[in-house]
């Protein structure tokens, strides 16, 4: 996955609480195992007025011109609740979102996002409300999310610090998913396998 350092990008406002993973990516679109191609189905039941996804809902934020190309999503409390489907971060990332800011996130969703390179930023509710206001009042509002310094900044000068687990931060900064993290120890793994093969050669008979 791609390393995350500092992102300055258009922010979209989703002022809703308890956005669950079935809304992020509805169950009928979970038939593929590859990680790409899910962005078109992101928030399907909110983005479209028909099941085929041909008739856009003009009232939904992602269909509004001011939010086209947004890479930062600012949302309400308990974002990503519901089932543990990893397709939810796949859909968000495939659509173009690289960071989500909210007062809180469901634990499994948080971990799935971290493993797929999406930075989740937890801020107090009043801070999120201030961001909502600035985004609403300024078309094309760009926020800066600075992972190395753990800061969020707005064009009008709002500045917020956020906490993040040190291991999650390390993985995001270095673009390490589960496979990438494991491959750091490839030589140790190979040495163990060679040693174990000598101790139990019958385990390696083909």
MARDRENLO-490358 format. One line per field, with one value per atom (N, C-alpha, C): residue in three letters; x, y, z; atom name; residue number from 1. Coordinates in steps of 0.1 Angstrom, whole numbers. Layout:
// MARDRENLO-490358
resn <- [ALA/...];
x <- [X/...];
y <- [Y/...];
z <- [Z/...];
name <- [CA/...];
resi <- [NUM/...];
***
This chain:
// MARDRENLO-490358
resn <- [UNK/UNK/UNK/UNK/UNK/UNK/UNK/UNK/UNK/UNK/UNK/UNK/UNK/UNK/UNK/UNK/UNK/UNK/UNK/UNK/UNK/UNK/UNK/UNK/UNK/UNK/UNK/UNK/UNK/UNK/UNK/UNK/UNK/UNK/UNK/UNK/UNK/UNK/UNK/UNK/UNK/UNK/UNK/UNK/UNK/UNK/UNK/UNK/UNK/UNK/UNK/UNK/UNK/UNK/UNK/UNK/UNK/UNK/UNK/UNK/UNK/UNK/UNK/UNK/UNK/UNK/UNK/UNK/UNK/UNK/UNK/UNK/UNK/UNK/UNK/UNK/UNK/UNK/UNK/UNK/UNK/UNK/UNK/UNK/UNK/UNK/UNK/UNK/UNK/UNK/UNK/UNK/UNK/UNK/UNK/UNK/UNK/UNK/UNK/UNK/UNK/UNK/UNK/UNK/UNK/UNK/UNK/UNK/UNK/UNK/UNK/UNK/UNK/UNK/UNK/UNK/UNK/UNK/UNK/UNK/UNK/UNK/UNK/UNK/UNK/UNK/UNK/UNK/UNK/UNK/UNK/UNK/UNK/UNK/UNK/UNK/UNK/UNK/UNK/UNK/UNK/UNK/UNK/UNK/UNK/UNK/UNK/UNK/UNK/UNK/UNK/UNK/UNK/UNK/UNK/UNK/UNK/UNK/UNK/UNK/UNK/UNK/UNK/UNK/UNK/UNK/UNK/UNK/UNK/UNK/UNK/UNK/UNK/UNK/UNK/UNK/UNK/UNK/UNK/UNK/UNK/UNK/UNK/UNK/UNK/UNK/UNK/UNK/UNK/UNK/UNK/UNK/UNK/UNK/UNK/UNK/UNK/UNK/UNK/UNK/UNK/UNK/UNK/UNK/UNK/UNK/UNK/UNK/UNK/UNK/UNK/UNK/UNK/UNK/UNK/UNK/UNK/UNK/UNK/UNK/UNK/UNK/UNK/UNK/UNK/UNK/UNK/UNK/UNK/UNK/UNK/UNK/UNK/UNK/UNK/UNK/UNK/UNK/UNK/UNK/UNK/UNK/UNK/UNK/UNK/UNK/UNK/UNK/UNK/UNK/UNK/UNK/UNK/UNK/UNK/UNK/UNK/UNK/UNK/UNK/UNK/UNK/UNK/UNK/UNK/UNK/UNK/UNK/UNK/UNK/UNK/UNK/UNK/UNK/UNK/UNK/UNK/UNK/UNK/UNK/UNK/UNK/UNK/UNK/UNK/UNK/UNK/UNK/UNK/UNK/UNK/UNK/UNK/UNK/UNK/UNK/UNK/UNK/UNK/UNK/UNK/UNK/UNK/UNK/UNK/UNK/UNK/UNK/UNK/UNK/UNK/UNK/UNK/UNK/UNK/UNK/UNK/UNK/UNK/UNK/UNK/UNK/UNK/UNK/UNK/UNK/UNK/UNK/UNK/UNK/UNK/UNK/UNK/UNK/UNK/UNK/UNK/UNK/UNK/UNK/UNK/UNK/UNK/UNK/UNK/UNK/UNK/UNK/UNK/UNK/UNK/UNK/UNK/UNK/UNK/UNK/UNK/UNK/UNK/UNK/UNK/UNK/UNK/UNK/UNK/UNK/UNK/UNK/UNK/UNK/UNK/UNK/UNK/UNK/UNK/UNK/UNK/UNK/UNK/UNK/UNK/UNK/UNK/UNK/UNK/UNK/UNK/UNK/UNK/UNK/UNK/UNK/UNK/UNK/UNK/UNK/UNK/UNK/UNK/UNK/UNK/UNK/UNK/UNK/UNK/UNK/UNK/UNK/UNK/UNK/UNK/UNK/UNK/UNK/UNK/UNK/UNK/UNK/UNK/UNK/UNK/UNK/UNK/UNK/UNK/UNK/UNK/UNK/UNK/UNK/UNK/UNK/UNK/UNK/UNK/UNK/UNK/UNK/UNK/UNK/UNK/UNK/UNK/UNK/UNK/UNK/UNK/UNK/UNK/UNK/UNK/UNK/UNK/UNK/UNK/UNK/UNK/UNK/UNK/UNK/UNK/UNK/UNK/UNK/UNK/UNK/UNK/UNK/UNK/UNK/UNK/UNK/UNK/UNK/UNK/UNK/UNK/UNK/UNK/UNK/UNK/UNK/UNK/UNK/UNK/UNK/UNK/UNK/UNK/UNK/UNK/UNK/UNK/UNK/UNK/UNK/UNK/UNK/UNK/UNK/UNK/UNK/UNK/UNK/UNK/UNK/UNK/UNK/UNK/UNK/UNK/UNK/UNK/UNK/UNK/UNK/UNK/UNK/UNK/UNK/UNK/UNK/UNK/UNK/UNK/UNK/UNK/UNK/UNK/UNK/UNK/UNK/UNK/UNK/UNK/UNK/UNK/UNK/UNK/UNK/UNK/UNK/UNK/UNK/UNK/UNK/UNK/UNK/UNK/UNK/UNK/UNK/UNK/UNK/UNK/UNK/UNK/UNK/UNK/UNK/UNK/UNK/UNK/UNK/UNK/UNK/UNK/UNK/UNK/UNK/UNK/UNK/UNK/UNK/UNK/UNK/UNK/UNK/UNK/UNK/UNK/UNK/UNK/UNK/UNK/UNK/UNK/UNK/UNK/UNK/UNK/UNK/UNK/UNK/UNK/UNK/UNK/UNK/UNK/UNK/UNK/UNK/UNK/UNK/UNK/UNK/UNK/UNK/UNK/UNK/UNK/UNK/UNK/UNK/UNK/UNK/UNK/UNK];
x <- [8/0/9/3/11/13/25/28/19/16/8/17/19/26/18/17/8/-1/-14/-24/-31/-31/-39/-49/-61/-71/-85/-94/-108/-114/-122/-129/-144/-150/-164/-170/-182/-189/-200/-200/-210/-215/-224/-229/-240/-235/-244/-237/-244/-238/-241/-234/-236/-237/-228/-228/-222/-230/-225/-219/-213/-206/-215/-228/-237/-241/-240/-243/-230/-219/-206/-205/-208/-207/-218/-230/-241/-237/-244/-240/-240/-249/-250/-237/-228/-216/-204/-206/-195/-190/-193/-191/-176/-169/-155/-145/-134/-123/-112/-110/-100/-104/-94/-97/-102/-101/-104/-119/-124/-137/-149/-146/-157/-161/-153/-156/-169/-173/-185/-197/-195/-207/-207/-197/-196/-209/-215/-227/-238/-239/-248/-262/-267/-282/-284/-274/-275/-272/-263/-258/-268/-276/-284/-299/-307/-322/-327/-319/-323/-312/-317/-308/-296/-298/-288/-277/-279/-269/-267/-278/-278/-284/-292/-299/-294/-286/-280/-290/-288/-295/-288/-294/-288/-286/-293/-291/-280/-274/-263/-250/-242/-230/-221/-218/-208/-213/-225/-230/-230/-226/-226/-212/-212/-200/-189/-193/-184/-175/-180/-172/-166/-166/-160/-145/-139/-125/-120/-130/-126/-119/-108/-100/-100/-107/-109/-124/-128/-142/-143/-151/-154/-168/-169/-182/-185/-197/-202/-197/-202/-197/-200/-191/-193/-193/-184/-183/-178/-184/-179/-184/-195/-201/-208/-213/-219/-210/-212/-204/-190/-181/-167/-161/-169/-165/-153/-142/-131/-134/-144/-148/-151/-155/-158/-146/-134/-122/-118/-120/-117/-125/-138/-146/-142/-140/-136/-123/-113/-100/-101/-109/-111/-118/-127/-134/-124/-114/-105/-102/-109/-107/-95/-86/-74/-74/-83/-84/-98/-102/-115/-114/-121/-121/-135/-135/-148/-145/-155/-153/-149/-154/-151/-154/-147/-148/-151/-157/-159/-145/-142/-128/-124/-132/-128/-126/-135/-134/-121/-117/-105/-93/-92/-81/-81/-92/-93/-88/-91/-86/-71/-66/-52/-44/-49/-43/-44/-52/-54/-49/-43/-36/-45/-56/-65/-63/-60/-57/-70/-74/-86/-81/-87/-84/-95/-93/-104/-102/-112/-112/-124/-124/-136/-147/-159/-171/-172/-168/-169/-158/-147/-137/-143/-149/-155/-166/-174/-184/-178/-167/-161/-156/-151/-147/-159/-170/-183/-187/-186/-190/-181/-168/-159/-160/-162/-164/-177/-188/-201/-200/-192/-192/-182/-173/-163/-162/-168/-168/-153/-151/-137/-128/-133/-124/-114/-102/-91/-86/-85/-79/-66/-57/-44/-44/-41/-39/-24/-17/-3/-1/3/5/18/29/41/40/33/31/18/9/-4/-12/-14/-21/-32/-43/-52/-54/-53/-54/-63/-71/-80/-75/-81/-76/-78/-88/-90/-83/-74/-65/-69/-80/-83/-71/-67/-56/-59/-59/-62/-52/-48/-39/-47/-42/-49/-39/-44/-37/-38/-27/-27/-18/-21/-13/1/11/25/27/22/24/16/4/-4/2/7/14/26/34/46/42/32/28/23/15/10/21/30/41/49/51/59/52/39/31/32/31/32/18/13/2/6/-2/2/13/12/22/35/34/46/54/46/52/59/52/58/71/71/83/95/93/105/114/107/114/116/118/119/132/143/155/154/147/145/136/126/117/124/132/139/149/156/165/158/146/139/135/130/125/137/149/161/164/164/168/157/145/134/134/138/139/149/160/171/166/158/153/142/134/122/122/131/131/119/113/101/89/90/79/79/91/93/94/90/90/79/82/72/67];
y <- [-12/0/12/24/36/42/48/55/67/70/82/92/104/114/126/135/147/148/150/151/165/172/185/182/182/178/184/184/188/178/184/177/177/165/164/162/168/167/157/147/138/138/147/150/140/128/117/108/104/95/80/71/57/52/57/53/39/29/15/10/-1/-7/-11/-14/-18/-6/6/18/22/19/22/14/1/-8/-19/-18/-27/-41/-51/-65/-71/-66/-71/-69/-61/-58/-65/-75/-81/-94/-95/-108/-110/-99/-100/-101/-107/-109/-99/-94/-84/-71/-62/-50/-38/-39/-28/-29/-18/-18/-16/-13/-11/4/13/27/32/26/29/26/17/12/19/28/34/42/40/47/45/34/32/36/31/34/49/56/71/79/73/81/79/68/66/64/67/65/52/45/32/21/9/-2/-4/0/-1/9/19/29/39/41/50/64/65/77/83/93/99/106/106/114/127/138/151/157/151/157/151/140/133/140/142/150/147/134/130/132/136/139/154/162/176/181/190/194/199/205/211/200/188/177/167/170/161/161/149/148/148/148/149/137/139/128/127/136/136/137/128/127/131/141/144/140/131/124/125/120/120/108/107/98/83/74/60/56/62/58/44/37/23/12/15/5/-6/-16/-27/-39/-46/-58/-55/-65/-62/-63/-62/-64/-54/-60/-53/-45/-49/-42/-27/-24/-10/-1/-3/5/3/-8/-10/0/1/10/25/28/42/46/37/39/39/30/30/42/48/60/72/72/82/88/83/88/82/91/86/89/97/100/103/99/101/107/118/125/123/119/117/117/118/117/103/93/80/70/58/48/34/26/12/5/-3/-8/-16/-26/-34/-26/-17/-8/0/5/12/4/-8/-17/-21/-23/-26/-14/-2/9/11/9/10/0/-12/-22/-19/-10/-7/7/14/27/39/38/49/54/67/73/77/72/76/85/97/107/110/107/109/123/131/144/146/154/157/162/160/163/178/187/201/205/198/201/197/185/181/190/196/205/218/222/234/231/219/216/215/210/209/224/233/247/253/251/257/251/238/231/236/237/242/256/264/279/282/272/274/263/266/256/253/240/235/236/236/237/225/229/219/218/207/204/198/200/193/184/171/161/157/160/158/147/135/123/124/128/129/137/149/158/156/147/144/157/164/177/177/184/187/202/208/222/226/237/242/255/259/272/284/284/296/295/285/285/276/268/258/248/245/235/225/213/202/192/187/176/163/152/139/129/119/107/96/88/76/66/53/42/43/41/43/32/20/9/12/17/21/32/42/53/48/40/34/27/19/12/21/31/41/49/54/62/54/41/33/25/26/19/4/-1/-15/-21/-29/-37/-50/-60/-72/-79/-80/-87/-79/-66/-58/-59/-59/-60/-73/-84/-97/-99/-93/-94/-87/-79/-73/-83/-94/-105/-117/-115/-126/-135/-128/-136/-144/-138/-146/-158/-156/-167/-178/-174/-184/-191/-184/-191/-201/-197/-206/-219/-216/-228/-237/-232/-240/-248/-242/-248/-259/-256/-265/-277/-275/-286/-296/-291/-300/-308/-302/-308/-318/-315/-324/-326/-333/-334/-342/-350/-358/-348/-336/-327/-321/-323/-316/-326/-338/-348/-345/-344/-342/-355];
z <- [0/0/0/-4/-5/9/12/24/26/38/41/49/43/50/54/45/47/35/37/27/28/17/16/5/8/-3/1/-9/-7/3/13/23/20/22/20/34/36/49/49/58/59/74/76/90/94/96/100/110/120/130/127/132/131/116/108/94/94/91/92/78/79/67/57/60/50/41/47/39/31/37/30/17/19/7/9/3/5/2/8/7/-6/-16/-29/-37/-32/-40/-34/-26/-19/-26/-39/-46/-51/-51/-57/-45/-48/-38/-40/-52/-54/-48/-45/-37/-46/-59/-67/-73/-78/-84/-75/-63/-53/-52/-56/-55/-61/-72/-79/-70/-61/-52/-38/-36/-23/-20/-8/-4/-15/-21/-32/-29/-18/-15/-12/-9/-7/-20/-28/-40/-51/-52/-63/-59/-68/-66/-72/-79/-85/-81/-82/-79/-88/-101/-111/-110/-102/-100/-112/-119/-131/-128/-118/-115/-101/-102/-90/-82/-69/-59/-58/-63/-63/-49/-39/-25/-18/-23/-15/-18/-7/-8/-20/-22/-32/-46/-48/-61/-63/-53/-55/-60/-69/-76/-67/-56/-46/-40/-40/-33/-43/-56/-65/-63/-63/-61/-46/-37/-23/-19/-11/-6/9/16/30/33/42/46/60/63/77/81/91/94/108/112/125/133/146/156/151/156/154/139/131/117/115/106/103/112/119/128/119/126/118/116/105/102/99/99/99/85/75/61/57/52/48/34/28/15/18/30/33/31/37/33/19/13/-1/-10/-7/-14/-12/0/3/-4/-3/-10/-25/-30/-45/-50/-42/-46/-46/-37/-36/-22/-12/2/8/13/19/34/39/53/57/69/74/88/91/104/110/122/130/145/153/167/172/165/169/157/158/147/154/147/151/151/161/163/151/146/135/122/120/108/109/121/123/119/123/120/106/99/85/77/81/73/75/87/89/81/79/71/56/52/38/34/44/41/42/49/51/66/67/80/86/97/105/116/117/126/136/148/159/165/164/170/179/189/197/189/194/186/183/192/189/179/178/167/154/153/141/136/146/142/136/142/136/122/119/106/96/101/94/89/98/96/85/86/77/63/62/49/43/51/45/40/47/43/32/28/18/8/-4/-15/-18/-19/-23/-11/1/13/14/15/16/30/36/49/47/56/57/68/65/75/75/86/88/97/92/100/108/103/111/123/122/133/140/135/141/143/131/131/120/122/112/111/99/98/87/89/79/73/62/55/64/73/81/94/96/107/119/117/127/128/140/142/153/150/160/160/172/173/175/170/172/177/184/189/179/178/170/176/175/180/173/180/174/163/165/155/143/144/133/125/132/126/118/124/117/104/105/93/82/85/76/69/78/73/63/65/57/46/46/36/38/50/53/56/47/51/57/60/67/60/47/39/39/37/38/51/62/75/77/73/74/66/54/45/51/60/67/74/77/85/76/63/54/57/60/62/75/86/98/96/87/84/77/67/59/68/77/86/95/100/108/100/88/80/77/74/72/84/96/108/112/110/113/104/91/82/86/92/97/109/118/130/127/117/114/99/93/78/72/80/76/73/78/76/62/55/43/31/33/22/13/0/-10/-16];
name <- [N/CA/C/N/CA/C/N/CA/C/N/CA/C/N/CA/C/N/CA/C/N/CA/C/N/CA/C/N/CA/C/N/CA/C/N/CA/C/N/CA/C/N/CA/C/N/CA/C/N/CA/C/N/CA/C/N/CA/C/N/CA/C/N/CA/C/N/CA/C/N/CA/C/N/CA/C/N/CA/C/N/CA/C/N/CA/C/N/CA/C/N/CA/C/N/CA/C/N/CA/C/N/CA/C/N/CA/C/N/CA/C/N/CA/C/N/CA/C/N/CA/C/N/CA/C/N/CA/C/N/CA/C/N/CA/C/N/CA/C/N/CA/C/N/CA/C/N/CA/C/N/CA/C/N/CA/C/N/CA/C/N/CA/C/N/CA/C/N/CA/C/N/CA/C/N/CA/C/N/CA/C/N/CA/C/N/CA/C/N/CA/C/N/CA/C/N/CA/C/N/CA/C/N/CA/C/N/CA/C/N/CA/C/N/CA/C/N/CA/C/N/CA/C/N/CA/C/N/CA/C/N/CA/C/N/CA/C/N/CA/C/N/CA/C/N/CA/C/N/CA/C/N/CA/C/N/CA/C/N/CA/C/N/CA/C/N/CA/C/N/CA/C/N/CA/C/N/CA/C/N/CA/C/N/CA/C/N/CA/C/N/CA/C/N/CA/C/N/CA/C/N/CA/C/N/CA/C/N/CA/C/N/CA/C/N/CA/C/N/CA/C/N/CA/C/N/CA/C/N/CA/C/N/CA/C/N/CA/C/N/CA/C/N/CA/C/N/CA/C/N/CA/C/N/CA/C/N/CA/C/N/CA/C/N/CA/C/N/CA/C/N/CA/C/N/CA/C/N/CA/C/N/CA/C/N/CA/C/N/CA/C/N/CA/C/N/CA/C/N/CA/C/N/CA/C/N/CA/C/N/CA/C/N/CA/C/N/CA/C/N/CA/C/N/CA/C/N/CA/C/N/CA/C/N/CA/C/N/CA/C/N/CA/C/N/CA/C/N/CA/C/N/CA/C/N/CA/C/N/CA/C/N/CA/C/N/CA/C/N/CA/C/N/CA/C/N/CA/C/N/CA/C/N/CA/C/N/CA/C/N/CA/C/N/CA/C/N/CA/C/N/CA/C/N/CA/C/N/CA/C/N/CA/C/N/CA/C/N/CA/C/N/CA/C/N/CA/C/N/CA/C/N/CA/C/N/CA/C/N/CA/C/N/CA/C/N/CA/C/N/CA/C/N/CA/C/N/CA/C/N/CA/C/N/CA/C/N/CA/C/N/CA/C/N/CA/C/N/CA/C/N/CA/C/N/CA/C/N/CA/C/N/CA/C/N/CA/C/N/CA/C/N/CA/C/N/CA/C/N/CA/C/N/CA/C/N/CA/C/N/CA/C/N/CA/C/N/CA/C/N/CA/C/N/CA/C/N/CA/C/N/CA/C/N/CA/C/N/CA/C/N/CA/C/N/CA/C/N/CA/C/N/CA/C/N/CA/C/N/CA/C/N/CA/C/N/CA/C/N/CA/C/N/CA/C/N/CA/C/N/CA/C/N/CA/C/N/CA/C/N/CA/C/N/CA/C/N/CA/C/N/CA/C/N/CA/C/N/CA/C];
resi <- [1/1/1/2/2/2/3/3/3/4/4/4/5/5/5/6/6/6/7/7/7/8/8/8/9/9/9/10/10/10/11/11/11/12/12/12/13/13/13/14/14/14/15/15/15/16/16/16/17/17/17/18/18/18/19/19/19/20/20/20/21/21/21/22/22/22/23/23/23/24/24/24/25/25/25/26/26/26/27/27/27/28/28/28/29/29/29/30/30/30/31/31/31/32/32/32/33/33/33/34/34/34/35/35/35/36/36/36/37/37/37/38/38/38/39/39/39/40/40/40/41/41/41/42/42/42/43/43/43/44/44/44/45/45/45/46/46/46/47/47/47/48/48/48/49/49/49/50/50/50/51/51/51/52/52/52/53/53/53/54/54/54/55/55/55/56/56/56/57/57/57/58/58/58/59/59/59/60/60/60/61/61/61/62/62/62/63/63/63/64/64/64/65/65/65/66/66/66/67/67/67/68/68/68/69/69/69/70/70/70/71/71/71/72/72/72/73/73/73/74/74/74/75/75/75/76/76/76/77/77/77/78/78/78/79/79/79/80/80/80/81/81/81/82/82/82/83/83/83/84/84/84/85/85/85/86/86/86/87/87/87/88/88/88/89/89/89/90/90/90/91/91/91/92/92/92/93/93/93/94/94/94/95/95/95/96/96/96/97/97/97/98/98/98/99/99/99/100/100/100/101/101/101/102/102/102/103/103/103/104/104/104/105/105/105/106/106/106/107/107/107/108/108/108/109/109/109/110/110/110/111/111/111/112/112/112/113/113/113/114/114/114/115/115/115/116/116/116/117/117/117/118/118/118/119/119/119/120/120/120/121/121/121/122/122/122/123/123/123/124/124/124/125/125/125/126/126/126/127/127/127/128/128/128/129/129/129/130/130/130/131/131/131/132/132/132/133/133/133/134/134/134/135/135/135/136/136/136/137/137/137/138/138/138/139/139/139/140/140/140/141/141/141/142/142/142/143/143/143/144/144/144/145/145/145/146/146/146/147/147/147/148/148/148/149/149/149/150/150/150/151/151/151/152/152/152/153/153/153/154/154/154/155/155/155/156/156/156/157/157/157/158/158/158/159/159/159/160/160/160/161/161/161/162/162/162/163/163/163/164/164/164/165/165/165/166/166/166/167/167/167/168/168/168/169/169/169/170/170/170/171/171/171/172/172/172/173/173/173/174/174/174/175/175/175/176/176/176/177/177/177/178/178/178/179/179/179/180/180/180/181/181/181/182/182/182/183/183/183/184/184/184/185/185/185/186/186/186/187/187/187/188/188/188/189/189/189/190/190/190/191/191/191/192/192/192/193/193/193/194/194/194/195/195/195/196/196/196/197/197/197/198/198/198/199/199/199/200/200/200/201/201/201/202/202/202/203/203/203/204/204/204/205/205/205/206/206/206];
***
